[in-house]
Amino acid sequence: MPIAVTGKGIAREGYKIFVNDRHVGHVTSGTMVPYLTGEGQGLLGAFKEEPKRRALALGLIDSTIRDGDRLEIEIRKKRVAARVVPYHMRSDAPPFVRSIPHDELEQAREGKSAGDILPAAKTLVSKALNNHAWRQQECINLIPSEMSQSMIARMLSISDPVNRYAEHKDIKAFSGKDIFYYQGTEFIQDIEDRLNREFMSFFGCSAVESRVISGQMANTALFSALVDYVNRTDRKSEQRRLSGVMNNHIIRGGHLSAQPMGALRDFVARDPKTEKPAVINFPVLADNPYKMDVAACEALIKENQPELVILGKSMIIHKEPVAEIRKLVDEFAPGCVVMYDMAHVLGLYGPHFQEPLKEGAHVITGSTHKTFFGTQRGVIAGNFLDHPQGSNEYELWEAVRRRTFPGSVSNHHLGTMTGLLFAAYEMNQFKEDYQSQTIANAKAFARALKDQGLDVAGDPGISFTETHQVILNVGYGKGAKIAQDMEAGNIIVNYQATPEEEGFTASGALRMGVSEMTRFGMKEKDFQALAELMADNILKGTDIKDEVKKLRRPFMDMQYCFTPEQMGTAVEDLARGFV
């Protein structure tokens, strides 16, 4: 175990280790090392120039001793204080290896008293109000995974169903009818039915599961259903996991939930010798690492015979090759399920972007609060009910329903479901204008950034993007600092690692999305003006905060939504109901 010498002295090989007077082990190696201390917090911290020194060791010790336990090391016939630590340094935040002194670990473990509760509660309300005004009225939000809801959708989300339960399950003994476990659920049953119908209209599909409360949970429920499905002929043996999955690697823009470190972890098989998961990453084009190399996929699919293909990305500036991958799957891996995680582009589903279920995807999942107008929830959709009962497709859908409830959710957040239904009405009403304007804005924004001399990722032949996202290269390891500078100027962006970088701590890009500000009414010329301000800050260090606030000022009223005036007295009546 790693040991920090907290007293005076240097531990050497063979020195005895004690807990009180019990001999518990020996030092296997020890020395005094220099290290650099940091100034500031996290990614934006810097190293002081003058190094400090610390004594550290490794020890072979009694297995009952744990991280944090106090020890004594006999150094030249004197007992010197020491402590077991989990590590001396960490290398998981590139581009640096960082020393972790024992006193920093102690500070991290210390708790703080809550203090006087009432003043803290008042402070919370005040800070929340200030934050709301800042984000909603003074900032330009370019985080592509965020969307503000309309006022009415927000109000509905805190109406009475927010406090209730409505667990339900279809029971075959009742001819497949949904049976609710609680009373007082007639309203929310109607809400859920209407929501599913709106999603079916939006996607042009026959089956929707809307009880999942996030995109990650949608994927978890689907992965669990697939494991259930592939084990359907043998329920007595221990269930096997998925024997092969193809996905987009996280460093090449893939979703976290589609990774073995994310939601996929418990559902994909591992090699018993290497412990590596049975995951194959899609190859990408040499001249555009944000785009899949479809030609190179043929051999991989033929060789690996995947049971699941996961399309979709969190850094997504191109359409996914759904039809091409489905053709390869049908030829070389029949029975493989093709899913498209549309979390970031769900609100763009349609002819302006792409329609995966028409192109060959078996199922789509997604978050309902990124480009879609909704509250923070998830959805699973497909055409499973176009197939007869007893078919493989129908059995998979039954597994999805089972693994949603009772598999993944109990209370499925009925308040946000109510708000989501209103948002779905708005999306189906305004999607044509919203989707076309969003993509036009993204292309204009990308071209303007390029014209300002900035390095925009992607294919210039398509104005760098086919979605709401724009990716700006800012230099290895500089992403976090520039994102902070943008925030100081009231522009909220998201730093990301490019496909050439090791991880997010070495991020050299900004991932930006135009969808929320499009919904607040910004058009192509406004994003061109924004690009000029960003370039002034990035290239010249200009203070742009006042100019950004001025640019935001005309865009306070949300577009592509139903107004209180259109609702008549219903909104006022709803507001009075909260009192």
KAVEN-V257625 format. One record per residue. RES is the residue in three letters. PSI is psi in whole degrees, -180 to 180 (NA if undefined). OMEGA is omega in whole degrees, -180 to 180 (* if undefined). Layout:
RES|PSI|OMEGA / RES|PSI|OMEGA
This chain:
MET|148|174 / PRO|140|-179 / ILE|130|174 / ALA|128|176 / VAL|110|-175 / THR|-18|175 / GLY|-168|-179 / LYS|126|178 / GLY|165|179 / ILE|124|179 / ALA|141|180 / ARG|164|-180 / GLU|131|176 / GLY|-13|180 / TYR|143|-178 / LYS|147|180 / ILE|136|-177 / PHE|150|163 / VAL|113|-167 / ASN|-120|179 / ASP|11|-180 / ARG|125|178 / HIS|116|-173 / VAL|0|178 / GLY|-170|-178 / HIS|151|171 / VAL|132|176 / THR|-25|174 / SER|151|180 / GLY|154|-179 / THR|178|171 / MET|129|-176 / VAL|150|171 / PRO|154|174 / TYR|158|-180 / LEU|135|176 / THR|157|-176 / GLY|156|172 / GLU|133|-179 / GLY|178|-173 / GLN|142|167 / GLY|-139|-175 / LEU|-29|-174 / LEU|1|177 / GLY|155|178 / ALA|163|180 / PHE|137|173 / LYS|151|-175 / GLU|-38|-176 / GLU|122|-180 / PRO|153|169 / LYS|179|179 / ARG|149|178 / ARG|150|179 / ALA|131|179 / LEU|166|-176 / ALA|169|165 / LEU|142|-180 / GLY|144|171 / LEU|110|-169 / ILE|166|179 / ASP|134|-174 / SER|-11|178 / THR|-11|-179 / ILE|137|-173 / ARG|166|175 / ASP|130|180 / GLY|-17|-179 / ASP|146|179 / ARG|142|-180 / LEU|173|167 / GLU|137|178 / ILE|132|180 / GLU|106|-179 / ILE|111|-179 / ARG|51|175 / LYS|11|175 / LYS|143|177 / ARG|125|-179 / VAL|135|-178 / ALA|142|178 / ALA|173|-178 / ARG|140|175 / VAL|132|179 / VAL|158|-179 / PRO|-27|-179 / TYR|159|176 / HIS|-26|-179 / MET|167|179 / ARG|142|180 / SER|14|-175 / ASP|19|175 / ALA|70|-180 / PRO|152|16 / PRO|14|-177 / PHE|150|162 / VAL|133|-172 / ARG|129|176 / SER|142|179 / ILE|88|178 / PRO|152|-175 / HIS|-33|-178 / ASP|-28|176 / GLU|-37|177 / LEU|-38|179 / GLU|-42|179 / GLN|-38|-179 / ALA|-27|-178 / ARG|-15|-176 / GLU|133|177 / GLY|170|179 / LYS|145|179 / SER|144|178 / ALA|-25|179 / GLY|-156|-179 / ASP|123|-169 / ILE|-44|-175 / LEU|-49|177 / PRO|-36|178 / ALA|-39|179 / ALA|-43|178 / LYS|-41|179 / THR|-40|179 / LEU|-48|-179 / VAL|-43|-179 / SER|-45|-180 / LYS|-38|179 / ALA|-41|179 / LEU|-45|179 / ASN|-43|180 / ASN|-40|-180 / HIS|-46|-180 / ALA|-41|-179 / TRP|-51|-176 / ARG|-36|-173 / GLN|-20|-173 / GLN|-21|-175 / GLU|-18|-176 / CYS|156|168 / ILE|113|-175 / ASN|120|180 / LEU|16|177 / ILE|121|-171 / PRO|-10|-179 / SER|15|-177 / GLU|150|178 / MET|130|172 / SER|140|177 / GLN|160|175 / SER|160|-178 / MET|-42|-177 / ILE|-39|177 / ALA|-39|178 / ARG|-44|-179 / MET|-43|179 / LEU|-30|-178 / SER|-19|178 / ILE|12|175 / SER|178|-166 / ASP|-41|-178 / PRO|-17|180 / VAL|-22|-178 / ASN|3|-167 / ARG|170|175 / TYR|151|176 / ALA|51|177 / GLU|138|178 / HIS|157|-176 / LYS|139|177 / ASP|130|-175 / ILE|122|-177 / LYS|-30|179 / ALA|-20|176 / PHE|35|178 / SER|35|177 / GLY|9|-179 / LYS|142|177 / ASP|131|176 / ILE|123|-180 / PHE|140|-176 / TYR|-8|-178 / TYR|157|173 / GLN|169|180 / GLY|24|-173 / THR|8|-176 / GLU|-41|-179 / PHE|-50|-176 / ILE|-28|174 / GLN|-41|178 / ASP|-41|178 / ILE|-48|-177 / GLU|-42|179 / ASP|-45|-180 / ARG|-39|178 / LEU|-46|180 / ASN|-39|179 / ARG|-38|178 / GLU|-40|177 / PHE|-40|178 / MET|-39|177 / SER|-43|-177 / PHE|-44|-178 / PHE|-15|-174 / GLY|44|-175 / CYS|176|-175 / SER|-10|-175 / ALA|130|180 / VAL|136|170 / GLU|112|-174 / SER|9|-178 / ARG|-20|179 / VAL|142|-169 / ILE|13|172 / SER|164|175 / GLY|-38|178 / GLN|-42|179 / MET|-34|176 / ALA|-44|179 / ASN|-42|179 / THR|-46|179 / ALA|-41|-179 / LEU|-44|178 / PHE|-44|178 / SER|-40|178 / ALA|-39|179 / LEU|-41|176 / VAL|-44|177 / ASP|-42|-177 / TYR|-45|-177 / VAL|-16|177 / ASN|15|-172 / ARG|-24|-178 / THR|-4|-179 / ASP|92|-179 / ARG|-9|-176 / LYS|-34|-180 / SER|162|175 / GLU|135|-175 / GLN|134|175 / ARG|154|178 / ARG|174|-180 / LEU|128|-172 / SER|-11|178 / GLY|129|180 / VAL|134|173 / MET|136|-180 / ASN|173|171 / ASN|125|179 / HIS|146|-176 / ILE|-34|-179 / ILE|-12|175 / ARG|26|173 / GLY|0|-177 / GLY|154|178 / HIS|141|175 / LEU|-41|-176 / SER|-16|179 / ALA|10|-178 / GLN|156|175 / PRO|-22|176 / MET|-12|-178 / GLY|-139|-175 / ALA|-24|-178 / LEU|-17|-169 / ARG|-48|-172 / ASP|5|-173 / PHE|-2|180 / VAL|141|-179 / ALA|158|176 / ARG|144|177 / ASP|124|-176 / PRO|-22|-180 / LYS|-48|-175 / THR|-16|-175 / GLU|13|178 / LYS|140|179 / PRO|153|-179 / ALA|65|-177 / VAL|133|177 / ILE|128|-179 / ASN|142|176 / PHE|135|172 / PRO|155|-180 / VAL|164|180 / LEU|142|-178 / ALA|-35|-177 / ASP|-2|178 / ASN|89|-175 / PRO|-2|177 / TYR|3|-177 / LYS|135|-176 / MET|142|173 / ASP|92|-173 / VAL|-39|-178 / ALA|-38|-179 / ALA|-14|-179 / CYS|-27|-174 / GLU|-51|-178 / ALA|-37|-179 / LEU|-43|179 / ILE|-41|180 / LYS|-40|-177 / GLU|-42|-170 / ASN|-16|177 / GLN|60|-177 / PRO|152|173 / GLU|-17|-179 / LEU|132|172 / VAL|127|-178 / ILE|106|173 / LEU|165|179 / GLY|149|-177 / LYS|164|170 / SER|-22|168 / MET|95|-170 / ILE|109|178 / ILE|0|178 / HIS|157|169 / LYS|151|174 / GLU|143|-176 / PRO|67|-173 / VAL|-52|-176 / ALA|-41|-179 / GLU|-44|180 / ILE|-40|178 / ARG|-39|179 / LYS|-44|179 / LEU|-40|178 / VAL|-46|-179 / ASP|-34|-177 / GLU|-41|-170 / PHE|-17|-179 / ALA|60|-179 / PRO|140|-176 / GLY|-16|177 / CYS|138|179 / VAL|129|177 / VAL|114|177 / MET|153|178 / TYR|112|174 / ASP|103|-175 / MET|23|-173 / ALA|-49|-175 / HIS|-22|-173 / VAL|17|-177 / LEU|-41|-179 / GLY|-7|177 / LEU|3|-180 / TYR|119|-179 / GLY|-177|-173 / PRO|-21|178 / HIS|-25|177 / PHE|-93|174 / GLN|161|-178 / GLU|84|-171 / PRO|-37|-178 / LEU|-30|175 / LYS|-25|-176 / GLU|-9|175 / GLY|-4|176 / ALA|139|176 / HIS|-33|-173 / VAL|148|172 / ILE|150|172 / THR|169|177 / GLY|167|171 / SER|148|-174 / THR|16|-171 / HIS|20|179 / LYS|-90|172 / THR|-24|174 / PHE|158|-172 / PHE|0|-162 / GLY|-179|173 / THR|172|-174 / GLN|95|-180 / ARG|-171|177 / GLY|175|-179 / VAL|149|172 / ILE|134|-177 / ALA|151|177 / GLY|-174|-180 / ASN|34|-176 / PHE|-35|-175 / LEU|0|171 / ASP|-9|-178 / HIS|151|-176 / PRO|156|174 / GLN|140|-178 / GLY|-16|177 / SER|162|179 / ASN|-41|-179 / GLU|-42|-180 / TYR|-40|179 / GLU|-36|177 / LEU|-40|179 / TRP|-38|176 / GLU|-38|178 / ALA|-39|177 / VAL|-45|179 / ARG|-43|179 / ARG|-43|-174 / ARG|-8|169 / THR|-57|171 / PHE|124|12 / PRO|16|-173 / GLY|-38|-172 / SER|-32|-176 / VAL|155|167 / SER|-82|170 / ASN|117|-178 / HIS|37|167 / HIS|71|-171 / LEU|-27|177 / GLY|-51|-179 / THR|-25|175 / MET|-39|178 / THR|-45|177 / GLY|-37|-179 / LEU|-36|178 / LEU|-44|179 / PHE|-41|178 / ALA|-37|178 / ALA|-38|174 / TYR|-45|180 / GLU|-43|-180 / MET|-47|-179 / ASN|-25|178 / GLN|-40|-168 / PHE|6|-170 / LYS|-37|-177 / GLU|-54|-179 / ASP|-41|-178 / TYR|-48|-177 / GLN|-45|-179 / SER|-39|-180 / GLN|-37|179 / THR|-48|-178 / ILE|-39|176 / ALA|-41|179 / ASN|-42|-179 / ALA|-44|180 / LYS|-43|179 / ALA|-41|179 / PHE|-46|-180 / ALA|-45|-180 / ARG|-41|-179 / ALA|-42|177 / LEU|-42|178 / LYS|-43|180 / ASP|-25|179 / GLN|1|178 / GLY|13|179 / LEU|160|-174 / ASP|100|-179 / VAL|130|-180 / ALA|155|175 / GLY|-170|-174 / ASP|114|179 / PRO|-21|-180 / GLY|-20|177 / ILE|26|-177 / SER|32|169 / PHE|-9|-177 / THR|152|172 / GLU|7|-176 / THR|-159|176 / HIS|-7|-172 / GLN|148|172 / VAL|133|-179 / ILE|125|-176 / LEU|119|177 / ASN|128|-177 / VAL|0|177 / GLY|139|-176 / TYR|124|176 / GLY|3|-176 / LYS|-5|-174 / GLY|-47|-177 / ALA|-42|-180 / LYS|-44|-179 / ILE|-36|176 / ALA|-39|177 / GLN|-40|177 / ASP|-40|178 / MET|-43|179 / GLU|-39|177 / ALA|-25|177 / GLY|13|177 / ASN|23|171 / ILE|121|-175 / ILE|115|-179 / VAL|180|-176 / ASN|117|178 / TYR|145|-177 / GLN|152|173 / ALA|141|174 / THR|168|179 / PRO|-15|180 / GLU|-4|-174 / GLU|157|-170 / GLU|-30|-176 / GLY|179|-171 / PHE|-26|-180 / THR|-15|176 / ALA|20|-172 / SER|134|178 / GLY|21|-178 / ALA|159|170 / LEU|129|175 / ARG|119|-174 / MET|152|178 / GLY|146|-175 / VAL|0|-167 / SER|-46|-177 / GLU|-44|-179 / MET|-26|171 / THR|-41|-179 / ARG|-23|175 / PHE|4|170 / GLY|1|179 / MET|143|180 / LYS|-174|-174 / GLU|-47|-177 / LYS|-31|179 / ASP|-38|177 / PHE|-28|174 / GLN|-41|176 / ALA|-39|177 / LEU|-41|180 / ALA|-38|178 / GLU|-42|179 / LEU|-43|180 / MET|-42|179 / ALA|-39|178 / ASP|-40|-180 / ASN|-47|-175 / ILE|-43|-174 / LEU|-29|-174 / LYS|-11|-178 / GLY|21|-177 / THR|140|174 / ASP|116|-173 / ILE|5|-171 / LYS|-48|-178 / ASP|-38|180 / GLU|-36|178 / VAL|-43|178 / LYS|-38|178 / LYS|-41|179 / LEU|-35|-178 / ARG|-27|-169 / ARG|-40|-179 / PRO|-7|-172 / PHE|63|179 / MET|-27|-176 / ASP|127|-177 / MET|140|178 / GLN|177|177 / TYR|44|179 / CYS|164|175 / PHE|136|-177 / THR|159|175 / PRO|-34|180 / GLU|-39|179 / GLN|-25|-179 / MET|-7|-179 / GLY|-136|-178 / THR|-2|-173 / ALA|-39|-177 / VAL|-44|178 / GLU|-41|178 / ASP|-40|179 / LEU|-43|-180 / ALA|-41|179 / ARG|-29|-180 / GLY|-18|180 / PHE|-16|-175 / VAL|NA|*
